[in-house]
Amino acid sequence: MVVRVKSPAPTSVDLAQVRAYLSAREKKRIQEQERARQRAREIVRAAARSVIPAFPQVRKAYLFGSAIRPGMLRRDSDIDIAIEGHLTAEDYFALWRELERAIPDRAVEIVELDKDLRFAERVRETGEMIYEAQDSDIESRHRG
């Protein structure tokens, strides 16, 4: 014996209400994503202030990439940090390890600006400076 269940009669859908609901949901998602990006930036700035001074070779550090562009930082995005200064391989990996510890929910990518001048210029123009050594301005005045 087969029992058939009658489904309710289709109701009309108010497309304006559906659009309003979807629009509100998307707006909320974007706001939450922006709050997460701002929190990530705060964590990165705090990490830079606490970690980088232990590496005196680093004159400046910049945040760049998806973390500085609204709507671009996803849950799986890494944190891109560019540094000015010459690090030994040992110091590079020590800095990377310490930044990853200080920024626990994200992978960290470190780029040395002294190795790619064209890229360095773009980072300096569009990136967000998150660290500057106290004596870097004095050093630059003595060089030039």
VMD Tcl script that builds the backbone (N, CA, C; Angstrom):
set m [mol new atoms 432]
animate dup $m
set s [atomselect $m all]
$s set {name element resname resid chain x y z} {
  {N N MET 1 A 0.823 -1.160 0.000}
  {CA C MET 1 A 0.000 0.000 0.000}
  {C C MET 1 A 0.887 1.250 0.000}
  {N N VAL 2 A 0.649 2.158 -0.869}
  {CA C VAL 2 A 1.394 3.398 -1.006}
  {C C VAL 2 A 0.548 4.528 -0.440}
  {N N VAL 3 A 1.183 5.278 0.455}
  {CA C VAL 3 A 0.492 6.420 1.047}
  {C C VAL 3 A 1.064 7.678 0.406}
  {N N ARG 4 A 0.210 8.457 -0.124}
  {CA C ARG 4 A 0.639 9.713 -0.738}
  {C C ARG 4 A 0.270 10.869 0.190}
  {N N VAL 5 A 1.255 11.704 0.374}
  {CA C VAL 5 A 1.037 12.877 1.222}
  {C C VAL 5 A 0.881 14.064 0.298}
  {N N LYS 6 A -0.173 14.775 0.520}
  {CA C LYS 6 A -0.392 15.971 -0.287}
  {C C LYS 6 A 0.508 17.080 0.220}
  {N N SER 7 A 1.227 17.666 -0.696}
  {CA C SER 7 A 2.041 18.815 -0.302}
  {C C SER 7 A 1.147 20.042 -0.337}
  {N N PRO 8 A 1.508 21.013 0.490}
  {CA C PRO 8 A 0.665 22.207 0.505}
  {C C PRO 8 A 0.726 22.899 -0.856}
  {N N ALA 9 A -0.316 23.576 -1.140}
  {CA C ALA 9 A -0.367 24.306 -2.403}
  {C C ALA 9 A 0.730 25.361 -2.413}
  {N N PRO 10 A 1.375 25.522 -3.564}
  {CA C PRO 10 A 2.438 26.536 -3.636}
  {C C PRO 10 A 1.874 27.915 -3.300}
  {N N THR 11 A 2.689 28.652 -2.559}
  {CA C THR 11 A 2.276 30.009 -2.214}
  {C C THR 11 A 3.071 30.979 -3.072}
  {N N SER 12 A 2.556 32.132 -3.201}
  {CA C SER 12 A 3.280 33.120 -3.992}
  {C C SER 12 A 4.456 33.637 -3.160}
  {N N VAL 13 A 5.519 33.943 -3.828}
  {CA C VAL 13 A 6.723 34.435 -3.178}
  {C C VAL 13 A 6.845 35.924 -3.490}
  {N N ASP 14 A 7.041 36.670 -2.452}
  {CA C ASP 14 A 7.234 38.102 -2.630}
  {C C ASP 14 A 8.713 38.330 -2.927}
  {N N LEU 15 A 9.029 38.544 -4.199}
  {CA C LEU 15 A 10.425 38.693 -4.601}
  {C C LEU 15 A 11.093 39.889 -3.940}
  {N N ALA 16 A 10.358 40.914 -3.678}
  {CA C ALA 16 A 10.928 42.088 -3.011}
  {C C ALA 16 A 11.403 41.718 -1.601}
  {N N GLN 17 A 10.623 40.880 -0.901}
  {CA C GLN 17 A 11.013 40.447 0.446}
  {C C GLN 17 A 12.252 39.545 0.375}
  {N N VAL 18 A 12.287 38.675 -0.627}
  {CA C VAL 18 A 13.437 37.785 -0.787}
  {C C VAL 18 A 14.691 38.611 -1.072}
  {N N ARG 19 A 14.585 39.568 -1.972}
  {CA C ARG 19 A 15.729 40.430 -2.280}
  {C C ARG 19 A 16.191 41.193 -1.041}
  {N N ALA 20 A 15.244 41.734 -0.282}
  {CA C ALA 20 A 15.581 42.488 0.923}
  {C C ALA 20 A 16.279 41.577 1.938}
  {N N TYR 21 A 15.786 40.361 2.097}
  {CA C TYR 21 A 16.394 39.413 3.021}
  {C C TYR 21 A 17.823 39.072 2.589}
  {N N LEU 22 A 17.995 38.747 1.305}
  {CA C LEU 22 A 19.319 38.386 0.796}
  {C C LEU 22 A 20.281 39.568 0.882}
  {N N SER 23 A 19.784 40.751 0.602}
  {CA C SER 23 A 20.612 41.944 0.695}
  {C C SER 23 A 21.063 42.178 2.133}
  {N N ALA 24 A 20.151 42.035 3.089}
  {CA C ALA 24 A 20.485 42.227 4.502}
  {C C ALA 24 A 21.478 41.163 4.965}
  {N N ARG 25 A 21.294 39.950 4.507}
  {CA C ARG 25 A 22.207 38.858 4.874}
  {C C ARG 25 A 23.619 39.129 4.329}
  {N N GLU 26 A 23.709 39.581 3.092}
  {CA C GLU 26 A 25.005 39.895 2.482}
  {C C GLU 26 A 25.670 41.077 3.190}
  {N N LYS 27 A 24.878 42.078 3.538}
  {CA C LYS 27 A 25.418 43.239 4.257}
  {C C LYS 27 A 25.996 42.805 5.601}
  {N N LYS 28 A 25.291 41.930 6.290}
  {CA C LYS 28 A 25.766 41.420 7.580}
  {C C LYS 28 A 27.057 40.623 7.399}
  {N N ARG 29 A 27.135 39.807 6.356}
  {CA C ARG 29 A 28.338 39.024 6.087}
  {C C ARG 29 A 29.535 39.941 5.826}
  {N N ILE 30 A 29.313 40.995 5.057}
  {CA C ILE 30 A 30.382 41.940 4.734}
  {C C ILE 30 A 30.838 42.675 5.999}
  {N N GLN 31 A 29.889 43.072 6.844}
  {CA C GLN 31 A 30.235 43.754 8.091}
  {C C GLN 31 A 31.051 42.839 9.013}
  {N N GLU 32 A 30.650 41.577 9.112}
  {CA C GLU 32 A 31.387 40.615 9.942}
  {C C GLU 32 A 32.787 40.383 9.380}
  {N N GLN 33 A 32.890 40.296 8.066}
  {CA C GLN 33 A 34.185 40.108 7.419}
  {C C GLN 33 A 35.094 41.317 7.677}
  {N N GLU 34 A 34.539 42.513 7.620}
  {CA C GLU 34 A 35.325 43.717 7.869}
  {C C GLU 34 A 35.764 43.785 9.332}
  {N N ARG 35 A 34.882 43.410 10.260}
  {CA C ARG 35 A 35.280 43.380 11.677}
  {C C ARG 35 A 36.427 42.396 11.887}
  {N N ALA 36 A 36.369 41.239 11.237}
  {CA C ALA 36 A 37.442 40.243 11.350}
  {C C ALA 36 A 38.741 40.786 10.763}
  {N N ARG 37 A 38.657 41.506 9.658}
  {CA C ARG 37 A 39.854 42.091 9.038}
  {C C ARG 37 A 40.474 43.130 9.967}
  {N N GLN 38 A 39.636 43.968 10.556}
  {CA C GLN 38 A 40.148 44.990 11.482}
  {C C GLN 38 A 40.795 44.338 12.711}
  {N N ARG 39 A 40.176 43.272 13.229}
  {CA C ARG 39 A 40.775 42.553 14.371}
  {C C ARG 39 A 42.127 41.966 13.972}
  {N N ALA 40 A 42.195 41.380 12.779}
  {CA C ALA 40 A 43.464 40.809 12.299}
  {C C ALA 40 A 44.529 41.888 12.196}
  {N N ARG 41 A 44.174 43.053 11.678}
  {CA C ARG 41 A 45.137 44.154 11.567}
  {C C ARG 41 A 45.635 44.591 12.946}
  {N N GLU 42 A 44.743 44.649 13.929}
  {CA C GLU 42 A 45.144 45.021 15.285}
  {C C GLU 42 A 46.113 43.996 15.866}
  {N N ILE 43 A 45.827 42.729 15.645}
  {CA C ILE 43 A 46.701 41.653 16.134}
  {C C ILE 43 A 48.065 41.741 15.466}
  {N N VAL 44 A 48.081 41.996 14.165}
  {CA C VAL 44 A 49.349 42.098 13.430}
  {C C VAL 44 A 50.164 43.292 13.919}
  {N N ARG 45 A 49.516 44.433 14.104}
  {CA C ARG 45 A 50.246 45.615 14.595}
  {C C ARG 45 A 50.841 45.355 15.985}
  {N N ALA 46 A 50.065 44.715 16.852}
  {CA C ALA 46 A 50.570 44.392 18.196}
  {C C ALA 46 A 51.726 43.397 18.110}
  {N N ALA 47 A 51.605 42.421 17.233}
  {CA C ALA 47 A 52.674 41.437 17.054}
  {C C ALA 47 A 53.941 42.122 16.549}
  {N N ALA 48 A 53.787 43.032 15.602}
  {CA C ALA 48 A 54.953 43.744 15.065}
  {C C ALA 48 A 55.645 44.543 16.169}
  {N N ARG 49 A 54.857 45.232 16.981}
  {CA C ARG 49 A 55.441 46.036 18.069}
  {C C ARG 49 A 56.167 45.171 19.097}
  {N N SER 50 A 55.669 43.963 19.336}
  {CA C SER 50 A 56.280 43.127 20.369}
  {C C SER 50 A 57.406 42.238 19.847}
  {N N VAL 51 A 57.346 41.825 18.594}
  {CA C VAL 51 A 58.311 40.851 18.067}
  {C C VAL 51 A 59.477 41.506 17.337}
  {N N ILE 52 A 59.198 42.434 16.444}
  {CA C ILE 52 A 60.236 42.940 15.532}
  {C C ILE 52 A 61.374 43.679 16.234}
  {N N PRO 53 A 61.153 44.404 17.340}
  {CA C PRO 53 A 62.290 45.073 17.981}
  {C C PRO 53 A 63.430 44.129 18.368}
  {N N ALA 54 A 63.156 42.856 18.531}
  {CA C ALA 54 A 64.214 41.887 18.851}
  {C C ALA 54 A 65.108 41.601 17.647}
  {N N PHE 55 A 64.735 42.136 16.483}
  {CA C PHE 55 A 65.500 41.944 15.255}
  {C C PHE 55 A 65.941 43.316 14.752}
  {N N PRO 56 A 67.043 43.830 15.296}
  {CA C PRO 56 A 67.456 45.207 14.982}
  {C C PRO 56 A 67.799 45.447 13.517}
  {N N GLN 57 A 67.989 44.379 12.755}
  {CA C GLN 57 A 68.278 44.557 11.324}
  {C C GLN 57 A 67.046 45.052 10.565}
  {N N VAL 58 A 65.869 44.856 11.120}
  {CA C VAL 58 A 64.632 45.279 10.460}
  {C C VAL 58 A 64.409 46.760 10.742}
  {N N ARG 59 A 64.426 47.550 9.671}
  {CA C ARG 59 A 64.212 48.996 9.806}
  {C C ARG 59 A 62.733 49.355 9.759}
  {N N LYS 60 A 61.994 48.707 8.856}
  {CA C LYS 60 A 60.570 48.980 8.710}
  {C C LYS 60 A 59.859 47.684 8.331}
  {N N ALA 61 A 58.574 47.643 8.648}
  {CA C ALA 61 A 57.741 46.508 8.251}
  {C C ALA 61 A 56.399 47.055 7.769}
  {N N TYR 62 A 55.887 46.423 6.741}
  {CA C TYR 62 A 54.624 46.843 6.134}
  {C C TYR 62 A 53.671 45.653 6.067}
  {N N LEU 63 A 52.421 45.939 6.307}
  {CA C LEU 63 A 51.361 44.973 6.063}
  {C C LEU 63 A 50.839 45.246 4.664}
  {N N PHE 64 A 50.682 44.198 3.863}
  {CA C PHE 64 A 50.158 44.379 2.518}
  {C C PHE 64 A 49.289 43.178 2.165}
  {N N GLY 65 A 48.691 43.219 1.002}
  {CA C GLY 65 A 47.862 42.100 0.565}
  {C C GLY 65 A 46.432 42.214 1.056}
  {N N SER 66 A 45.790 41.073 1.206}
  {CA C SER 66 A 44.358 41.049 1.509}
  {C C SER 66 A 44.012 41.677 2.854}
  {N N ALA 67 A 44.933 41.707 3.787}
  {CA C ALA 67 A 44.631 42.262 5.116}
  {C C ALA 67 A 44.405 43.768 5.094}
  {N N ILE 68 A 44.871 44.444 4.055}
  {CA C ILE 68 A 44.667 45.898 4.009}
  {C C ILE 68 A 43.572 46.292 3.025}
  {N N ARG 69 A 42.992 45.321 2.346}
  {CA C ARG 69 A 41.955 45.631 1.354}
  {C C ARG 69 A 40.585 45.151 1.856}
  {N N PRO 70 A 39.674 46.078 2.094}
  {CA C PRO 70 A 38.340 45.688 2.561}
  {C C PRO 70 A 37.712 44.638 1.653}
  {N N GLY 71 A 37.127 43.636 2.290}
  {CA C GLY 71 A 36.426 42.590 1.562}
  {C C GLY 71 A 37.310 41.495 1.002}
  {N N MET 72 A 38.605 41.585 1.191}
  {CA C MET 72 A 39.507 40.609 0.582}
  {C C MET 72 A 40.061 39.567 1.558}
  {N N LEU 73 A 40.095 39.845 2.848}
  {CA C LEU 73 A 40.657 38.902 3.817}
  {C C LEU 73 A 39.633 37.814 4.119}
  {N N ARG 74 A 39.952 36.606 3.693}
  {CA C ARG 74 A 39.081 35.459 3.940}
  {C C ARG 74 A 39.573 34.701 5.176}
  {N N ARG 75 A 38.795 33.735 5.609}
  {CA C ARG 75 A 39.195 32.936 6.777}
  {C C ARG 75 A 40.510 32.209 6.552}
  {N N ASP 76 A 40.781 31.830 5.304}
  {CA C ASP 76 A 41.996 31.073 5.008}
  {C C ASP 76 A 43.131 31.948 4.474}
  {N N SER 77 A 42.957 33.258 4.479}
  {CA C SER 77 A 44.001 34.160 3.992}
  {C C SER 77 A 45.188 34.189 4.953}
  {N N ASP 78 A 46.375 34.322 4.378}
  {CA C ASP 78 A 47.551 34.502 5.222}
  {C C ASP 78 A 47.782 35.996 5.450}
  {N N ILE 79 A 48.740 36.300 6.282}
  {CA C ILE 79 A 49.110 37.674 6.584}
  {C C ILE 79 A 50.430 37.948 5.878}
  {N N ASP 80 A 50.425 38.959 5.015}
  {CA C ASP 80 A 51.614 39.314 4.244}
  {C C ASP 80 A 52.314 40.492 4.902}
  {N N ILE 81 A 53.574 40.280 5.271}
  {CA C ILE 81 A 54.381 41.318 5.903}
  {C C ILE 81 A 55.659 41.484 5.101}
  {N N ALA 82 A 55.955 42.717 4.730}
  {CA C ALA 82 A 57.182 43.028 4.010}
  {C C ALA 82 A 58.119 43.758 4.964}
  {N N ILE 83 A 59.387 43.428 4.894}
  {CA C ILE 83 A 60.351 44.067 5.788}
  {C C ILE 83 A 61.472 44.722 4.994}
  {N N GLU 84 A 61.973 45.828 5.549}
  {CA C GLU 84 A 63.177 46.481 5.035}
  {C C GLU 84 A 64.287 46.140 6.010}
  {N N GLY 85 A 65.371 45.622 5.496}
  {CA C GLY 85 A 66.505 45.253 6.327}
  {C C GLY 85 A 67.061 43.920 5.868}
  {N N HIS 86 A 68.295 43.674 6.207}
  {CA C HIS 86 A 68.960 42.437 5.782}
  {C C HIS 86 A 68.985 41.456 6.948}
  {N N LEU 87 A 68.321 40.334 6.776}
  {CA C LEU 87 A 68.319 39.293 7.798}
  {C C LEU 87 A 69.115 38.094 7.322}
  {N N THR 88 A 69.817 37.474 8.241}
  {CA C THR 88 A 70.427 36.193 7.921}
  {C C THR 88 A 69.301 35.181 7.785}
  {N N ALA 89 A 69.588 34.056 7.194}
  {CA C ALA 89 A 68.558 33.015 7.061}
  {C C ALA 89 A 68.044 32.604 8.436}
  {N N GLU 90 A 68.949 32.498 9.389}
  {CA C GLU 90 A 68.556 32.112 10.748}
  {C C GLU 90 A 67.611 33.141 11.355}
  {N N ASP 91 A 67.948 34.425 11.210}
  {CA C ASP 91 A 67.089 35.482 11.749}
  {C C ASP 91 A 65.754 35.562 11.006}
  {N N TYR 92 A 65.787 35.355 9.704}
  {CA C TYR 92 A 64.550 35.376 8.912}
  {C C TYR 92 A 63.570 34.334 9.463}
  {N N PHE 93 A 64.052 33.115 9.638}
  {CA C PHE 93 A 63.160 32.059 10.117}
  {C C PHE 93 A 62.779 32.246 11.579}
  {N N ALA 94 A 63.657 32.845 12.376}
  {CA C ALA 94 A 63.305 33.150 13.763}
  {C C ALA 94 A 62.208 34.215 13.811}
  {N N LEU 95 A 62.339 35.244 12.982}
  {CA C LEU 95 A 61.309 36.287 12.915}
  {C C LEU 95 A 59.983 35.691 12.462}
  {N N TRP 96 A 60.031 34.895 11.426}
  {CA C TRP 96 A 58.820 34.254 10.910}
  {C C TRP 96 A 58.153 33.405 11.992}
  {N N ARG 97 A 58.950 32.599 12.696}
  {CA C ARG 97 A 58.413 31.733 13.752}
  {C C ARG 97 A 57.756 32.571 14.849}
  {N N GLU 98 A 58.424 33.652 15.272}
  {CA C GLU 98 A 57.878 34.482 16.349}
  {C C GLU 98 A 56.616 35.223 15.911}
  {N N LEU 99 A 56.570 35.680 14.686}
  {CA C LEU 99 A 55.354 36.337 14.187}
  {C C LEU 99 A 54.205 35.345 14.094}
  {N N GLU 100 A 54.486 34.131 13.648}
  {CA C GLU 100 A 53.417 33.123 13.585}
  {C C GLU 100 A 52.891 32.790 14.980}
  {N N ARG 101 A 53.766 32.790 15.978}
  {CA C ARG 101 A 53.319 32.553 17.360}
  {C C ARG 101 A 52.451 33.714 17.852}
  {N N ALA 102 A 52.830 34.922 17.467}
  {CA C ALA 102 A 52.102 36.111 17.925}
  {C C ALA 102 A 50.807 36.348 17.159}
  {N N ILE 103 A 50.691 35.726 15.991}
  {CA C ILE 103 A 49.481 35.838 15.166}
  {C C ILE 103 A 48.957 34.410 14.985}
  {N N PRO 104 A 48.323 33.860 16.001}
  {CA C PRO 104 A 48.071 32.421 16.045}
  {C C PRO 104 A 47.059 31.869 15.038}
  {N N ASP 105 A 46.126 32.657 14.565}
  {CA C ASP 105 A 45.061 32.114 13.719}
  {C C ASP 105 A 45.344 32.217 12.229}
  {N N ARG 106 A 46.510 32.701 11.855}
  {CA C ARG 106 A 46.821 32.917 10.440}
  {C C ARG 106 A 48.248 32.503 10.142}
  {N N ALA 107 A 48.455 32.038 8.929}
  {CA C ALA 107 A 49.815 31.821 8.450}
  {C C ALA 107 A 50.415 33.181 8.128}
  {N N VAL 108 A 51.723 33.301 8.280}
  {CA C VAL 108 A 52.419 34.559 8.021}
  {C C VAL 108 A 53.390 34.351 6.871}
  {N N GLU 109 A 53.384 35.294 5.954}
  {CA C GLU 109 A 54.331 35.316 4.830}
  {C C GLU 109 A 55.184 36.557 5.003}
  {N N ILE 110 A 56.527 36.376 5.005}
  {CA C ILE 110 A 57.435 37.515 5.130}
  {C C ILE 110 A 58.174 37.690 3.809}
  {N N VAL 111 A 58.187 38.928 3.321}
  {CA C VAL 111 A 58.885 39.259 2.082}
  {C C VAL 111 A 59.943 40.306 2.422}
  {N N GLU 112 A 61.147 40.080 1.950}
  {CA C GLU 112 A 62.224 41.042 2.155}
  {C C GLU 112 A 62.241 42.026 0.985}
  {N N LEU 113 A 61.970 43.281 1.266}
  {CA C LEU 113 A 61.850 44.287 0.217}
  {C C LEU 113 A 63.164 44.595 -0.484}
  {N N ASP 114 A 64.272 44.374 0.180}
  {CA C ASP 114 A 65.565 44.687 -0.419}
  {C C ASP 114 A 65.903 43.768 -1.600}
  {N N LYS 115 A 65.102 42.734 -1.801}
  {CA C LYS 115 A 65.403 41.777 -2.866}
  {C C LYS 115 A 64.651 42.035 -4.166}
  {N N ASP 116 A 63.612 42.860 -4.134}
  {CA C ASP 116 A 62.827 43.146 -5.344}
  {C C ASP 116 A 62.401 44.612 -5.294}
  {N N LEU 117 A 63.173 45.456 -5.937}
  {CA C LEU 117 A 62.958 46.901 -5.812}
  {C C LEU 117 A 61.635 47.376 -6.398}
  {N N ARG 118 A 61.199 46.797 -7.504}
  {CA C ARG 118 A 59.927 47.203 -8.110}
  {C C ARG 118 A 58.760 46.858 -7.172}
  {N N PHE 119 A 58.800 45.652 -6.638}
  {CA C PHE 119 A 57.765 45.231 -5.701}
  {C C PHE 119 A 57.839 46.086 -4.434}
  {N N ALA 120 A 59.050 46.393 -3.986}
  {CA C ALA 120 A 59.235 47.190 -2.774}
  {C C ALA 120 A 58.566 48.552 -2.906}
  {N N GLU 121 A 58.724 49.172 -4.046}
  {CA C GLU 121 A 58.125 50.486 -4.260}
  {C C GLU 121 A 56.604 50.409 -4.166}
  {N N ARG 122 A 56.025 49.369 -4.750}
  {CA C ARG 122 A 54.568 49.203 -4.694}
  {C C ARG 122 A 54.099 48.985 -3.256}
  {N N VAL 123 A 54.840 48.186 -2.481}
  {CA C VAL 123 A 54.462 47.950 -1.090}
  {C C VAL 123 A 54.567 49.238 -0.279}
  {N N ARG 124 A 55.621 49.995 -0.497}
  {CA C ARG 124 A 55.773 51.261 0.235}
  {C C ARG 124 A 54.645 52.238 -0.087}
  {N N GLU 125 A 54.181 52.224 -1.321}
  {CA C GLU 125 A 53.106 53.144 -1.729}
  {C C GLU 125 A 51.734 52.693 -1.242}
  {N N THR 126 A 51.471 51.397 -1.261}
  {CA C THR 126 A 50.115 50.918 -0.981}
  {C C THR 126 A 49.979 50.178 0.343}
  {N N GLY 127 A 51.087 49.740 0.919}
  {CA C GLY 127 A 51.025 48.977 2.164}
  {C C GLY 127 A 50.814 49.866 3.370}
  {N N GLU 128 A 50.602 49.237 4.485}
  {CA C GLU 128 A 50.411 49.937 5.758}
  {C C GLU 128 A 51.639 49.693 6.629}
  {N N MET 129 A 52.374 50.763 6.958}
  {CA C MET 129 A 53.554 50.589 7.802}
  {C C MET 129 A 53.103 50.171 9.194}
  {N N ILE 130 A 53.636 49.054 9.666}
  {CA C ILE 130 A 53.249 48.543 10.977}
  {C C ILE 130 A 54.395 48.584 11.979}
  {N N TYR 131 A 55.590 48.911 11.484}
  {CA C TYR 131 A 56.742 49.011 12.383}
  {C C TYR 131 A 57.796 49.898 11.744}
  {N N GLU 132 A 58.423 50.713 12.564}
  {CA C GLU 132 A 59.572 51.494 12.122}
  {C C GLU 132 A 60.543 51.570 13.294}
  {N N ALA 133 A 61.782 51.162 13.053}
  {CA C ALA 133 A 62.794 51.223 14.107}
  {C C ALA 133 A 62.980 52.668 14.536}
  {N N GLN 134 A 63.244 52.864 15.784}
  {CA C GLN 134 A 63.371 54.220 16.324}
  {C C GLN 134 A 64.479 55.014 15.665}
  {N N ASP 135 A 65.553 54.360 15.270}
  {CA C ASP 135 A 66.682 55.078 14.698}
  {C C ASP 135 A 66.732 55.010 13.177}
  {N N SER 136 A 65.711 54.494 12.508}
  {CA C SER 136 A 65.769 54.359 11.046}
  {C C SER 136 A 65.792 55.720 10.353}
  {N N ASP 137 A 65.120 56.724 10.913}
  {CA C ASP 137 A 65.124 58.053 10.304}
  {C C ASP 137 A 66.509 58.683 10.414}
  {N N ILE 138 A 67.158 58.501 11.550}
  {CA C ILE 138 A 68.505 59.037 11.752}
  {C C ILE 138 A 69.468 58.372 10.773}
  {N N GLU 139 A 69.370 57.041 10.631}
  {CA C GLU 139 A 70.236 56.320 9.699}
  {C C GLU 139 A 70.044 56.813 8.274}
  {N N SER 140 A 68.793 57.030 7.856}
  {CA C SER 140 A 68.550 57.445 6.481}
  {C C SER 140 A 69.083 58.851 6.230}
  {N N ARG 141 A 69.066 59.736 7.245}
  {CA C ARG 141 A 69.617 61.079 7.077}
  {C C ARG 141 A 71.136 61.032 6.937}
  {N N HIS 142 A 71.782 60.095 7.631}
  {CA C HIS 142 A 73.237 59.990 7.537}
  {C C HIS 142 A 73.674 59.397 6.207}
  {N N ARG 143 A 72.833 58.585 5.598}
  {CA C ARG 143 A 73.168 57.979 4.308}
  {C C ARG 143 A 73.042 58.987 3.184}
  {N N GLY 144 A 72.092 59.891 3.254}
  {CA C GLY 144 A 71.813 60.753 2.109}
  {C C GLY 144 A 72.123 62.124 2.367}
}
mol reanalyze $m
mol bondsrecalc $m
mol representation Tube
mol addrep $m
